[in-house]
Amino acid sequence: MKIKWLGHASFLITSDGGVRVITDPYTRGGGIDYGPIQETADIVIVSHKHQDHNNVGAVKGKPAVVDAPGSKNVKGIEFLGVPSYHDGAKGAQRGPNVIFCFTIDGVRVCHLGDLGHELDAGKLKEIGAVDVLLVPVGGFYTIDAGQAASVCDALKPKVVIPMHVKTAKCDYPITGVEDFLKGRKSVSRVAASETEIKKDKLPAETETIVLQHAL
């Protein structure tokens, strides 16, 4: 499986068999200046309906859309949508958010979307085991660096990939990735937008992989 960070909370995840999943495709503008998404995908997952996460129309290939809590099987991949909130006030400020968990090539991926709160025991049980965690760390609109670290400690993934951070192409009032990286024991800074994850090569202890945005 290959994971490519397009930008913001959008990733292209490609199975060894060629199935392509895009997460939370963004709309440019309003502080988002990443390049336009021009990828083709079989499946798009959307954590919530804000414009920086739900630009399904930008994705080529007439993909199936997974955007709701519950279970949905698409192209042999079982997607589990876990309901959560975009803020710490049970959605009163920014509405709902869906955490998506799915397994590709034996690797269980969890995309937290714009999670705005830490996870209680019930949510942790619902999510279950995680190999790769795609976690927002920039704060303000989502959990911040400290909360993200707590979520990582609770879920105990093998690989953590931070997202939803301030970059030269994101002008949101959020922080960059460095605050989150403070205190992380194993950090790999990849001079590329893509990394390959293999089930039999997952690290024994949690590794944080920092990707460069592709767009």
C-alpha positions as CSV (number, residue, x, y, z in Angstrom):
1,M,0.0,0.0,0.0
2,K,1.2,3.5,-0.8
3,I,0.1,6.7,1.0
4,K,0.5,10.0,-0.8
5,W,-0.3,13.3,1.0
6,L,-1.9,15.6,-1.5
7,G,-2.3,18.4,1.1
8,H,-4.4,19.4,4.1
9,A,-6.4,16.3,5.1
10,S,-6.4,14.8,1.6
11,F,-4.4,11.6,0.9
12,L,-4.3,9.2,-2.0
13,I,-4.1,5.6,-0.8
14,T,-3.3,3.0,-3.4
15,S,-3.6,-0.7,-2.8
16,D,-1.1,-3.2,-4.3
17,G,-3.9,-4.3,-6.6
18,G,-4.4,-0.7,-7.9
19,V,-7.6,0.4,-5.9
20,R,-7.3,4.1,-5.3
21,V,-8.9,5.8,-2.3
22,I,-8.8,9.6,-1.8
23,T,-9.6,11.1,1.6
24,D,-11.2,14.5,2.2
25,P,-10.6,16.3,-1.1
26,Y,-10.3,20.1,-0.6
27,T,-11.6,23.1,-2.5
28,R,-9.0,25.7,-3.2
29,G,-9.5,29.2,-1.7
30,G,-10.4,30.7,1.7
31,G,-6.9,30.0,3.0
32,I,-6.3,26.7,1.1
33,D,-3.8,27.3,-1.7
34,Y,-2.7,23.7,-2.4
35,G,-2.7,22.8,-6.1
36,P,-5.9,21.5,-7.7
37,I,-6.7,17.8,-7.1
38,Q,-6.6,16.1,-10.5
39,E,-6.2,12.5,-9.3
40,T,-8.4,9.6,-10.4
41,A,-9.9,7.4,-7.6
42,D,-12.2,4.5,-7.2
43,I,-13.4,5.6,-3.7
44,V,-13.6,9.0,-1.9
45,I,-14.2,9.3,1.8
46,V,-15.5,12.5,3.2
47,S,-15.4,13.1,7.0
48,H,-17.7,16.1,6.9
49,K,-19.3,18.6,4.6
50,H,-17.0,21.6,4.9
51,Q,-15.5,22.8,1.6
52,D,-11.9,22.1,2.6
53,H,-12.9,18.4,2.9
54,N,-15.7,17.5,0.6
55,N,-14.7,18.5,-3.0
56,V,-15.7,15.2,-4.5
57,G,-16.3,16.8,-7.8
58,A,-12.6,17.4,-8.2
59,V,-11.8,13.7,-8.2
60,K,-11.8,12.0,-11.6
61,G,-13.1,8.5,-12.4
62,K,-16.6,8.7,-11.0
63,P,-15.6,7.4,-7.6
64,A,-18.0,5.8,-5.0
65,V,-18.5,8.2,-2.1
66,V,-18.4,7.1,1.6
67,D,-19.5,9.9,3.8
68,A,-21.6,8.6,6.6
69,P,-21.3,6.6,9.9
70,G,-21.7,2.9,9.8
71,S,-20.3,0.1,7.6
72,K,-20.1,0.2,3.8
73,N,-18.3,-2.3,1.5
74,V,-16.9,-0.8,-1.7
75,K,-14.7,-2.8,-4.1
76,G,-14.0,-5.4,-1.4
77,I,-12.9,-2.8,1.2
78,E,-15.0,-2.5,4.4
79,F,-15.2,1.1,5.5
80,L,-16.3,1.8,9.1
81,G,-17.5,5.3,9.8
82,V,-17.3,6.2,13.5
83,P,-19.4,9.3,14.5
84,S,-17.6,12.0,16.3
85,Y,-17.5,15.8,16.5
86,H,-15.7,18.7,14.8
87,D,-15.3,20.5,18.2
88,G,-15.2,19.9,21.9
89,A,-18.8,20.9,22.4
90,K,-20.5,17.8,20.8
91,G,-20.8,19.6,17.5
92,A,-22.4,22.8,18.7
93,Q,-19.6,24.9,17.2
94,R,-18.7,23.1,13.9
95,G,-20.9,20.1,13.6
96,P,-20.3,16.4,13.1
97,N,-17.3,14.6,12.0
98,V,-16.8,11.0,10.8
99,I,-13.7,8.9,11.6
100,F,-13.1,6.3,8.9
101,C,-11.3,3.0,9.4
102,F,-10.6,0.6,6.7
103,T,-8.1,-2.2,5.8
104,I,-6.0,-2.3,2.6
105,D,-3.4,-5.0,2.0
106,G,-3.8,-6.1,5.6
107,V,-3.0,-2.7,6.9
108,R,-5.7,-1.0,9.0
109,V,-5.9,2.7,8.3
110,C,-7.7,5.3,10.4
111,H,-8.4,8.8,9.1
112,L,-9.6,11.1,11.9
113,G,-11.0,13.8,9.6
114,D,-11.4,17.1,11.6
115,L,-11.7,15.5,15.0
116,G,-12.2,18.2,17.6
117,H,-12.0,16.2,20.8
118,E,-10.1,13.4,22.5
119,L,-11.6,9.9,22.3
120,D,-13.5,8.2,25.2
121,A,-13.3,4.5,25.9
122,G,-16.4,3.8,23.8
123,K,-14.9,5.5,20.7
124,L,-11.6,3.8,21.2
125,K,-13.3,0.4,21.3
126,E,-15.4,1.2,18.2
127,I,-12.3,2.2,16.3
128,G,-10.3,-0.8,17.4
129,A,-6.8,-1.7,16.3
130,V,-5.0,0.8,14.1
131,D,-1.8,0.3,12.0
132,V,-1.7,3.8,10.3
133,L,-3.3,6.8,11.9
134,L,-3.8,10.0,9.8
135,V,-4.2,12.6,12.5
136,P,-5.0,16.4,12.5
137,V,-2.5,18.2,14.7
138,G,-2.8,21.9,13.9
139,G,-5.4,22.9,16.5
140,F,-8.0,25.7,16.4
141,Y,-10.4,23.8,14.1
142,T,-9.3,20.4,15.3
143,I,-7.5,18.8,18.2
144,D,-4.2,20.5,18.8
145,A,-0.7,19.0,19.1
146,G,-1.1,17.9,22.8
147,Q,-4.5,16.4,22.2
148,A,-3.3,14.7,19.1
149,A,-0.5,13.1,21.1
150,S,-3.0,11.9,23.6
151,V,-5.1,10.3,20.9
152,C,-2.0,8.6,19.4
153,D,-1.1,7.3,22.9
154,A,-4.7,5.9,23.3
155,L,-4.9,4.3,19.8
156,K,-1.3,3.0,19.8
157,P,-0.9,2.9,16.0
158,K,2.3,1.6,14.4
159,V,2.6,4.6,12.1
160,V,1.4,8.2,12.6
161,I,1.1,10.6,9.7
162,P,0.2,14.2,10.7
163,M,-2.1,16.3,8.6
164,H,-4.3,19.5,8.8
165,V,-1.3,21.7,9.6
166,K,-0.2,25.1,8.7
167,T,2.1,25.2,5.6
168,A,3.1,27.7,3.0
169,K,0.0,26.7,1.2
170,C,-2.4,26.7,4.1
171,D,-3.1,30.1,5.6
172,Y,-5.5,28.9,8.3
173,P,-4.9,30.0,11.9
174,I,-3.4,26.7,12.9
175,T,0.1,25.5,13.9
176,G,2.7,23.7,11.8
177,V,3.8,20.2,12.4
178,E,6.7,21.0,14.7
179,D,4.6,21.4,17.9
180,F,3.3,17.9,17.5
181,L,6.7,16.4,16.8
182,K,8.2,17.7,20.1
183,G,8.6,14.6,22.3
184,R,7.8,12.1,19.6
185,K,10.3,9.3,20.0
186,S,10.7,8.1,16.5
187,V,10.3,10.6,13.6
188,S,11.0,10.1,10.0
189,R,11.0,13.2,7.7
190,V,10.4,11.9,4.2
191,A,11.7,14.2,1.4
192,A,8.7,13.1,-0.7
193,S,4.9,13.1,-0.6
194,E,4.5,9.4,-0.6
195,T,5.5,6.4,1.6
196,E,4.9,2.7,1.2
197,I,3.5,0.7,4.1
198,K,3.8,-3.1,4.3
199,K,2.0,-5.2,6.8
200,D,5.1,-7.3,7.5
201,K,7.3,-4.3,7.8
202,L,5.3,-2.2,10.3
203,P,7.5,-0.9,13.1
204,A,7.5,-2.5,16.6
205,E,7.0,0.9,18.2
206,T,5.1,3.9,16.9
207,E,6.8,5.8,14.2
208,T,5.8,9.3,13.0
209,I,6.2,9.9,9.3
210,V,6.2,13.5,8.1
211,L,5.4,13.7,4.4
212,Q,5.8,16.7,2.1
213,H,2.5,17.8,0.4
214,A,2.3,16.8,-3.2
215,L,0.2,19.7,-4.4
